[in-house]
Amino acid sequence: MSLPIGSQKITTSDSAIGTSGKKIRVYGLIVRSDGDGASVVNVYDGTSTSGTLMDVINVGAASTTVRVMYCGGLYLGSGCFLDVDTNTAFVTAIYEQENA
């Protein structure tokens, strides 16, 4: 099993991180709110918001960046799906995922 480390940047829309539905270990998320206000990002174990809610990241003010690091990684057996609100400028995820 090969576990390449990757990163992915998403902007303003909900998205799977890496290959949807595959086991993944997320090491960190960088979340930036836009100039319109605070933002929230929900992290799910799964392929959509019907998965298991694993974390909620609140960015409390406009034009602010929050960095969340998961010591040892956040293991998500059914994939990683991010639900971002309209005040989120971008989210960058650092992760590793199986190739096969």
ZIUR-V747706 format. One line per field, one symbol per residue. burial: 1 if it has 16 or more other ideal C-beta (glycine too) atoms within 10 Angstrom, else 0. A space follows every 10 residues. Layout:
BEGIN
burial->???
END
This chain:
BEGIN
burial->0000000001 0000111100 0111111111 1111000011 1111110000 1001001010 0000010101 0001010111 1111001110 1111111000
END
